Amino acid sequence: MKIQTTYAVNYSFNLDNWLEEYKPIMIPKKSEGVRYDAYEMYLEKCEEFKSFLKSTDDVTDKAGKKLNPLQIHNAIEDYKIIIKKLILIINLRLYKAYNVKKETNIAYVVMRAYWIDQNGKPFRNFSKNLGAEHKILVNGVIPHHLLDSAENDILNLMWDLWLIEYVHGGEYMTDENGDMHPL
């Protein structure tokens, strides 16, 4: 049965404009490891998304069952979340926070990064404790080697989580620190 809309369609999703908004700030070099891997995957997923949106074929799930309009809308939103997560990895932003241990009243410097939930909303998901504020700060500044280490650790955690969510079907192992890694 063919269904025709009776509503005027004034809204049009412009993929090119959306991708312009969610793009890498800088193109990573191959030597940048995880960032470069995420960039390669970003390019692949953008092309996949473009093909999906341009297709006039019936859209089916993995089992071959035809999707209804709501399911197709959800698939589009899923593509957007997948790409946004890759951009969070490529354009990593760390946020400095202080946690105070109540028993000792000592402030600890923690670097944090955001992730995106299944509804497309950002939330704090990654953190790296750099240590007690009075022990790590040099003239009130976090040394570069500590920032680089935190960035590298968080990038690896983000990439591993992305792989678990979208490549390895949710399968993972846990290391001695409690961090998840894809199988």
ChimeraX attribute file (.defattr): number of C-alpha atoms within 10 A of each C-alpha:
attribute: neighborCount
match mode: 1-to-1
recipient: residues
	/A:1	3
	/A:2	3
	/A:3	5
	/A:4	6
	/A:5	6
	/A:6	6
	/A:7	6
	/A:8	6
	/A:9	7
	/A:10	6
	/A:11	6
	/A:12	6
	/A:13	9
	/A:14	8
	/A:15	14
	/A:16	11
	/A:17	9
	/A:18	11
	/A:19	14
	/A:20	9
	/A:21	9
	/A:22	17
	/A:23	19
	/A:24	18
	/A:25	10
	/A:26	9
	/A:27	13
	/A:28	18
	/A:29	11
	/A:30	12
	/A:31	9
	/A:32	10
	/A:33	14
	/A:34	19
	/A:35	25
	/A:36	17
	/A:37	18
	/A:38	24
	/A:39	25
	/A:40	15
	/A:41	15
	/A:42	21
	/A:43	14
	/A:44	12
	/A:45	17
	/A:46	18
	/A:47	12
	/A:48	12
	/A:49	18
	/A:50	12
	/A:51	11
	/A:52	16
	/A:53	13
	/A:54	8
	/A:55	10
	/A:56	8
	/A:57	7
	/A:58	9
	/A:59	16
	/A:60	13
	/A:61	11
	/A:62	6
	/A:63	6
	/A:64	8
	/A:65	10
	/A:66	13
	/A:67	14
	/A:68	12
	/A:69	10
	/A:70	9
	/A:71	14
	/A:72	17
	/A:73	11
	/A:74	13
	/A:75	17
	/A:76	15
	/A:77	15
	/A:78	15
	/A:79	15
	/A:80	19
	/A:81	19
	/A:82	21
	/A:83	23
	/A:84	20
	/A:85	24
	/A:86	27
	/A:87	19
	/A:88	23
	/A:89	26
	/A:90	25
	/A:91	18
	/A:92	18
	/A:93	13
	/A:94	18
	/A:95	12
	/A:96	14
	/A:97	14
	/A:98	14
	/A:99	14
	/A:100	14
	/A:101	11
	/A:102	8
	/A:103	6
	/A:104	7
	/A:105	9
	/A:106	14
	/A:107	16
	/A:108	19
	/A:109	21
	/A:110	19
	/A:111	20
	/A:112	19
	/A:113	22
	/A:114	20
	/A:115	20
	/A:116	16
	/A:117	13
	/A:118	10
	/A:119	10
	/A:120	15
	/A:121	10
	/A:122	15
	/A:123	11
	/A:124	12
	/A:125	13
	/A:126	16
	/A:127	20
	/A:128	18
	/A:129	15
	/A:130	18
	/A:131	15
	/A:132	17
	/A:133	19
	/A:134	12
	/A:135	10
	/A:136	16
	/A:137	15
	/A:138	10
	/A:139	7
	/A:140	9
	/A:141	9
	/A:142	15
	/A:143	12
	/A:144	9
	/A:145	9
	/A:146	14
	/A:147	15
	/A:148	11
	/A:149	13
	/A:150	20
	/A:151	20
	/A:152	15
	/A:153	14
	/A:154	22
	/A:155	22
	/A:156	17
	/A:157	18
	/A:158	25
	/A:159	22
	/A:160	20
	/A:161	21
	/A:162	21
	/A:163	19
	/A:164	19
	/A:165	15
	/A:166	10
	/A:167	12
	/A:168	14
	/A:169	11
	/A:170	13
	/A:171	13
	/A:172	17
	/A:173	11
	/A:174	11
	/A:175	9
	/A:176	6
	/A:177	6
	/A:178	8
	/A:179	12
	/A:180	17
	/A:181	18
	/A:182	18
	/A:183	13
